[in-house]
Amino acid sequence: MDKSVPWSGLQENAYTLLDDCPSIRRTQKNGWFLLEAKHDTTVYAFLSIMGIEEKVIQPIGYPAFSAGAFMELWINSTDNEPYFKLLYHKNGLEDILHPITHFIDGCIDTVYCKLEIFRKLADRTRPDEKMEEGAE
């Protein structure tokens, strides 16, 4: 994986995956795409969808109020395939972003994981209808 190549060109696919998650902020600038989840309940829900909440949050419970989860998207310059990297900010007492991608099933022992794994996890938990329609 060439770390110097940010993910670009597939932003629409990522936005489509995240259309039903209005509380998760998405930023795109100069070819970079950043997903961040803030607030303890949103962070916990995101980690739960990834299937790693019990591996990341120690002791088992909710994240600290100042915790955050971040997702970076990359293109591998070798195979030209999209990959993602998950990072976790534990609390306001430290400024370290801990890599947590390796906790995800299908991504064990890797820093970067194929975007297809994220798609499968998102599809498994995505509601069948848009949130606005289900609320009516």
C-alpha positions in Angstrom: 0.0 0.0 0.0 1.4 3.4 -1.0 0.5 5.6 1.9 1.1 8.7 -0.3 -1.9 8.1 -2.5 -5.2 9.3 -1.0 -8.5 7.9 -2.1 -10.0 9.9 -5.0 -12.5 9.3 -7.8 -14.9 7.1 -5.9 -16.4 9.7 -3.6 -19.9 9.1 -4.9 -19.8 5.4 -3.9 -18.8 6.4 -0.3 -21.5 9.0 -0.1 -24.1 6.5 -1.3 -22.9 4.1 1.5 -23.3 6.8 4.1 -26.6 8.5 2.9 -28.5 7.0 5.7 -26.1 8.3 8.4 -26.8 12.0 8.8 -25.0 12.3 12.1 -21.7 11.2 10.6 -19.8 14.1 9.0 -18.1 13.6 5.7 -15.5 15.9 4.2 -14.0 15.9 0.8 -11.2 18.3 -0.2 -8.5 18.0 -2.8 -9.0 14.2 -3.3 -9.1 13.5 0.4 -12.2 11.9 2.0 -12.6 11.9 5.8 -15.4 10.3 7.8 -15.6 11.1 11.5 -18.1 10.0 14.1 -18.3 12.1 17.3 -20.3 11.8 20.5 -20.3 8.7 22.6 -23.5 7.2 21.2 -22.6 7.8 17.5 -19.0 6.4 18.0 -20.4 3.3 19.8 -22.9 2.7 17.0 -20.3 3.1 14.3 -17.9 0.7 16.1 -20.8 -1.7 16.7 -21.6 -1.8 12.9 -17.9 -2.6 12.3 -18.2 -5.4 14.9 -15.3 -4.1 17.0 -16.9 -2.1 19.9 -15.8 -4.6 22.5 -12.3 -4.8 21.1 -11.8 -1.0 21.0 -13.6 0.3 24.1 -11.9 -0.9 27.3 -13.4 -1.6 29.7 -16.6 -2.7 27.9 -19.0 0.2 28.0 -19.4 3.5 26.1 -16.6 5.6 24.7 -15.5 8.7 26.6 -17.6 11.7 25.7 -14.6 13.2 23.8 -13.9 10.0 21.9 -13.9 9.9 18.1 -13.7 7.4 15.2 -12.1 8.4 11.9 -12.1 6.6 8.6 -9.5 7.4 5.8 -10.0 6.1 2.3 -7.1 5.3 0.1 -6.3 4.0 -3.4 -3.6 1.3 -3.5 -1.2 2.4 -6.2 -0.2 -1.2 -6.8 -3.7 -2.7 -7.6 -5.6 0.6 -8.0 -8.3 -0.7 -5.5 -9.9 1.3 -2.8 -8.9 0.6 0.8 -9.9 2.1 4.2 -8.2 2.7 7.5 -10.0 3.2 10.8 -8.6 5.3 13.6 -9.9 5.9 17.2 -9.4 8.8 19.5 -9.9 7.5 23.1 -10.4 10.7 25.1 -9.5 14.3 25.5 -6.5 13.4 27.7 -4.4 12.3 24.7 -4.0 13.4 21.1 -3.2 10.0 19.7 -5.2 8.4 16.9 -5.0 4.6 17.4 -5.2 2.4 14.3 -8.1 0.0 14.8 -8.6 -1.5 11.3 -6.9 -4.7 12.3 -9.8 -5.6 14.8 -12.3 -5.9 11.9 -13.2 -9.4 10.7 -11.6 -9.8 7.3 -9.0 -7.1 8.1 -7.0 -8.9 10.8 -3.3 -7.9 11.0 -3.7 -5.1 8.4 -3.6 -1.3 8.7 -5.6 -0.9 5.5 -8.6 -3.0 4.5 -10.4 -3.4 1.2 -13.4 -1.1 0.9 -15.5 -4.1 0.0 -15.4 -5.3 3.6 -16.8 -1.9 4.7 -19.5 -2.2 2.0 -20.5 -5.6 3.3 -20.7 -4.3 6.9 -22.7 -1.3 5.9 -25.1 -3.3 3.8 -25.7 -5.7 6.7 -27.0 -2.9 8.9 -28.5 -0.4 6.5 -32.3 0.0 6.8 -34.4 -1.0 3.7 -35.9 2.5 3.4 -34.6 6.1 3.8 -34.7 7.3 7.4 -37.1 10.2 6.5 -39.6 7.6 4.9 -39.4 5.3 7.9 -40.2 8.1 10.3 -43.5 9.0 8.7 
